[in-house]
Amino acid sequence: MILTVTERRLYARVVAPQIRAYAPALLAGYRSPFGGEIYIPGRNWTPEQARQAAAREGRGYQPGAEPVLFTGFVISNSEVGEGASSITPRIVAEICGDGLQITADAARAVHLGSRHDEGVVRYTADTQEKELALITARARDAVATFLSPGYLHAKVAEIERKAGAPVRHPEETVRQVARTAKFSDELADAILAHFIRGGQLTVGGVMQAVTSVAQTLDDAGTAHDLEAQARRSSWHPRSPPSPPN
């Protein structure tokens, strides 16, 4: 687990390398913008094991280029201190460590005892304990779901269906993505550079570029936001404005 604390939020990232899937369509032609380094978040999945597994499936990938994804999740608290927290599934690529959050499936909870709601109801300790027990049970079920092989394989298949669409105008596309997600010009420049270095001229390549740039940022909040928006902004960039007549 990797724990990061900022002035406003806490982030706890968990990766389960033993829950893994092959994603040859998603990672086809992709190379790490960090120079081909192999990301190994645990001892249960070594490069040699990855190569052996690839060989068993008839895929002879070069060391460090195996199209392997791990599952995991990220826990974050409320930025306004109202006792709210969320558990968001996160998929990590072995080849570069890029993390993609599936925000649509996030589980969010608010503890009544920590809220600042106005009203006449005063919750008893018994009510708060029962509510906390329910939140705990729901968190347990969310984690069990996000760390299941079935969930990972279903999400990989879902992402791969859209990731292969070609990008014919890289700079224009990246600028559109930046505008859609309200990224700064500096981030847009970095995403374009990572997209070029990644060598994957597809919608998936844009998504990979956004998540790889997130790894380079010192600001944990901004990095978290990039991972959270990578899929949505890359899938549905807004159309650029029409040129003046």
ZISULLIN-V312117 format. One record per residue. N is the residue number from 0. PSI is psi in radians with two decimals (NA if undefined). Layout:
n	psi
N	PSI
N	PSI
//
This chain:
n	psi
0	2.41
1	2.13
2	2.25
3	2.32
4	2.25
5	-3.08
6	-0.42
7	-0.40
8	2.87
9	2.40
10	2.27
11	2.00
12	2.28
13	2.31
14	2.39
15	1.51
16	-0.32
17	-0.29
18	1.81
19	2.83
20	2.64
21	2.43
22	1.11
23	-0.58
24	-0.70
25	-0.66
26	0.19
27	2.15
28	0.01
29	2.39
30	2.56
31	2.26
32	-0.09
33	0.27
34	0.40
35	0.32
36	2.54
37	2.24
38	2.07
39	1.67
40	0.12
41	3.11
42	-0.01
43	-0.06
44	1.68
45	2.84
46	-0.68
47	-0.71
48	-0.67
49	-0.76
50	-0.68
51	-0.72
52	-0.71
53	-0.71
54	-0.67
55	-0.49
56	0.14
57	0.42
58	2.00
59	1.26
60	2.58
61	2.61
62	2.24
63	-0.08
64	0.20
65	2.31
66	1.19
67	2.36
68	2.47
69	2.71
70	2.89
71	-2.84
72	2.87
73	2.33
74	2.31
75	2.62
76	3.06
77	2.47
78	-0.14
79	0.13
80	0.58
81	0.37
82	0.16
83	2.54
84	2.81
85	2.63
86	2.01
87	2.22
88	2.56
89	2.31
90	2.31
91	2.31
92	2.26
93	-0.66
94	-0.49
95	-0.17
96	0.13
97	2.38
98	2.26
99	2.11
100	2.40
101	1.42
102	-0.47
103	-0.40
104	0.12
105	2.50
106	2.18
107	2.51
108	2.58
109	2.17
110	2.13
111	-0.67
112	-0.26
113	0.02
114	2.74
115	0.67
116	2.53
117	2.59
118	3.06
119	-0.25
120	2.26
121	1.97
122	2.35
123	2.89
124	-0.65
125	-0.75
126	-0.76
127	-0.66
128	-0.73
129	-0.70
130	-0.68
131	-0.66
132	-0.67
133	-0.74
134	-0.75
135	-0.76
136	-0.70
137	-0.68
138	-0.73
139	-0.79
140	-0.66
141	-0.80
142	-0.75
143	-0.67
144	-0.86
145	-0.44
146	0.22
147	2.50
148	-0.65
149	-0.74
150	-0.82
151	-0.84
152	-0.65
153	-0.72
154	-0.68
155	-0.78
156	-0.70
157	-0.76
158	-0.71
159	-0.48
160	-0.47
161	-0.37
162	-0.42
163	-0.07
164	2.26
165	2.62
166	1.93
167	-0.36
168	1.42
169	-0.89
170	-0.76
171	-0.73
172	-0.80
173	-0.68
174	-0.66
175	-0.79
176	-0.76
177	-0.71
178	-0.73
179	-0.75
180	-0.01
181	0.69
182	2.68
183	2.87
184	-0.62
185	-0.74
186	-0.68
187	-0.75
188	-0.74
189	-0.70
190	-0.73
191	-0.73
192	-0.75
193	-0.62
194	-0.76
195	-0.79
196	-0.54
197	-0.45
198	0.22
199	1.72
200	1.03
201	3.03
202	-0.68
203	-0.60
204	-0.63
205	-0.79
206	-0.76
207	-0.67
208	-0.70
209	-0.80
210	-0.54
211	-0.64
212	-0.61
213	-0.57
214	-0.33
215	-0.11
216	2.43
217	-0.50
218	1.92
219	-0.59
220	-0.77
221	-0.70
222	-0.74
223	-0.77
224	-0.66
225	-0.82
226	-0.68
227	-0.54
228	-0.13
229	-0.83
230	-0.84
231	-0.80
232	-0.59
233	-0.59
234	-0.64
235	1.09
236	2.52
237	2.63
238	2.47
239	2.69
240	2.60
241	2.51
242	2.63
243	2.61
244	NA
//
